[in-house]
Amino acid sequence: MKRNFITAVLWLLAAAALLDAIGPAQAADKKPNVVFILADNVGYGDLGAYGGGELRGAPTPRIDELAR
């Protein structure tokens, strides 16, 4: 059992190293598609896309549009 675990971990490390070696060459060709939103004092259910928004008294139309 212990030997199987060690073998699996070694395979995962080898795969990660291989992907790391291949990834940067391909990633340089494309721009990242990332949106980072930092908000203070906003819970999961406060956004309209997740059941909040107008129901909680604070509509979030722009964030709802991003969610769509």
Residue pairs with C-beta under 8 A, 6 or more apart in sequence:
35 66
37 63
43 52
44 50
45 51
45 52
45 56
46 52
46 53
46 56
46 58
46 60
47 53
47 60
47 63
47 64
47 67
48 54
48 55
48 59
48 60
48 61
48 63
48 64
49 60
49 63
49 64
49 67
49 68
52 58
52 60
53 59
53 60
53 61
53 64
